[in-house]
């Protein structure tokens, strides 16, 4: 099994949306004719360590990072593992000239990802509900097409935690996805020196089921990193007046 950890644009939410992997190896019992039975459940109940909501505690930005962010470009940072032998975390940081409400409007409207997020062919929520302590559960089917002949279907289980300004997610293990496993985290903060602006933090860890074809690996390791949170910045700055979707606002 190949393990890949990186940072990008991408909940479900996104993140999740710049990802691709080769078709999964699944037992015949999971196949109905030539079509996978997506309701058969995933091969496991989670392999990657899930993210905790809230700030990325060990992440620090230097003066050179602030200069890059000030020029409108993303900064890639590495968080070292807390324990010896553990896995580090890759995080993308992006400044957005729009308030948090406008940024959350883009991230949380997952049904609108198609046409906004590169490579997304389909994105539709199939579960939305408020859960304990003001949190929200959003389960989303997402199909991405990296290149002709490579289209991958995955099912994500998101949790939005308003009080922590965070959205975290994994695969929905009650469904069969093409990725081996996913763990992601969006976190928003008010910009430290620019009123009305937002600092966005994004991380997504991916475990693939098989080796990845060269062109797909090139997309994952280079193109996706460069375009990281670009769609969120573009769409948020185009509609800075946008508010958090009404279904996520507690009355």
N, C-alpha and C positions, 0 to 999 in steps of 0.2 A: 504494500500500500504506500502511495506517495503522499507526503505531507507538504502542503504549501501554505505559508502564512504571508499575508501582505496587507497593504493599506490602499484604499482607493475611495470613489464616489459614491460609493456607491454604494436601503434599505432597502435590503432587502433587502436596508432595506435592501435596500438597494440593493446594500450591497450585490450588493449582492447582485448585482445585475450585470456587472462586467465579467462574470465568471463563466467558465466553460469547462467541460470535462468529457472524456470519452464515454461511450455508452456503457452502462453498468453490466456487470456479470451477475445474473440473478438465477435462482433455481427455476426449473420448468413450472413449478407450482404457482409461480408468480405471473405466469404468462397466460393470457386468454387469446388463443390463436396466435396472431403475430403482434398483438398489442399487449403491453405491460398492464397488469392489474395494479393501478396506482393505489387502490384501497387496501392492498395486502399488507401494508406496513413496511417500514424500513428494516434493514438487516440488523440494526442495533438501536439502542435507546440513547445514544450520545457517546462520542469518543473524545471530542475536543472540550477543553475546559470553558464553561460559559463565562461571559463577562458580567461583572457587577456594575450596576448603574452608578452614575456619578462621575466626577472627574477622574482622569487618568493620573493617579497619584504620583508616579515616579517620572512623569514627563516634564521636562524643563526646556524653555526656549531661550536661545542665546541672542545676542545683538544681531548677528548675521541672519538668524532666522526671522527676527522681527523686520529686518530690511526686506527680505524676500516676500514676506507676507504683505508688507506695505506696498509692494509693487503688484499685488494682485495674484501672486503665484502661490501654489501650495508648498508646504514644507513636509518632508518625510522624516519621521523620528523613530528611533528604536528604543523600546523599553526593555531593559535587561530583566532576566528572570529573577524572581524573589529567592528561589532556592537553587543551589548548585545542581547543574544538570538539567534544569528546567528549560522550557522554551521561551525565547524572547517574543515580544509583541511589536508589530509594525503599526504605526499610527500616521494618518495623514491629517495635517492641520491646514485649514483654509479660512481666511478672513472674508466676510461677506458684508457688503455695504447695504445692509437691510436689517431690520430688527428680528429678534428671535421668532416672533410670531409669524413673520413672512417665511422664514426658513423652515419652521415646523409645518407650515402650510404645504410646502413642496414635498417634504419628506413623508408626511403622514398621508398624503393623498396618493396612496399606492395604486389605486384604480386608474390614475391618470399617468402612470409611468410611460406607457407606450406613446411614442412620439416625442418624449422628452429625454428619456434615458437611452443612450446608444446601445444598440443590439437587442433591446427588449422587443419581442414580438407579441407577447401577451402578458398581462398582469391583472389579476382579479382577486379580490378578497372573497373568501368563502366562509370566514367566521369573523365576527366583530362583536365584542362584548366587554362590558365593564366588569372588572374583578375586584378583589379586596383592596382596601386602602387607596382608592382612587386610581388604580392602575387599569390599563386597557389591554385586552388580548386581540391581536389581529393576525389571522392566518391567511396567507397569500399564495396563490399559484402563480409562478413566474416562468415564462419560456424565453430563453435567449438564443439568438442565432449568431454565432461568432463568424461563420463563413458558410458558403453554400455546402450543404451536406452535414453541417454540424449545428444541430438545434437541440437544446437540452431543457428538460422540464424539471422544476424543483418546487417543493412546498415548504414555506417558511412559517415559523411560529414566532411572531413579534410580541414583545411586551413594552408598552409605552408607559413610562413612569414620570408624570409631569413634575412632581416635586423635586426630582433629580435632573430634570431637563435631559432625559436619556431615553433612547430606544435600543433595546437589546434583542437579539434573535438567535435562533438555532433552526435546524430543520424541524418540520413537523414529523415526528417519528411514527405517527399513525398512517402516514402516506409513504409511498415509495418514490424517492427522488433520485436523480441521476448523479448528484454529488455524493461523496462518501459521508461528509459531515461539514457543517458550517457553524461558526460562532462569530457574531458581529455586534457592533456597538456604535451608535451615533450619540454624541454628547455636545450640547450647545452651551456657550457662555456669552455674556455681554462682553463686547470688546473692551479691553482694559483701558483704552485711551480715546476711543472714538464713540461718542454717544450715538445711539441708534444703529450701531453696527454689531455684528455677531462674529464670534470665533467658533468655528466648527471643528470638531474632532471626530475622526472616523477610523474604525479598525474592523478588519474582517479576516478571520482565519479559515482556511479551506483545506479539507482533506479529500483528495481525489481517490477514485476507486482503482484506476489503472494509470499507466504511463500516458503522457499527453503528447499528441502529434506536434511536430516542430512549429508549424504556423500558429497553432493554438497556444503553445507555450510562449511564443514570441509576443502574442497579444496579451497574455496574462502578465508576463514579466516586464514588458516595456510599455506598450500602448495604454493598458489599463492604469498603470501607475501615473502616467503623465496626465491622463484625463480625470483621475481621482474624483474629487468633489466638484469638478467643473460644471456639471449640469445643475447642481444645487445652487451654486453661486450665480450662474446665468439666469435661471428662472426666478430666484429670489430677488435679485436686483432689478429684474424686469417688472416685478409686482411687489414693491416694498410695502404697499398698503395692505397686503393680504393678511388675513387673520388665521389663527389656529382653527381647523375645521370644527364646526359646531358640535359634532357628535363627541368630540374630545373635551369639551368645555363643561365642567361640573357646574350645575345650577345651584 
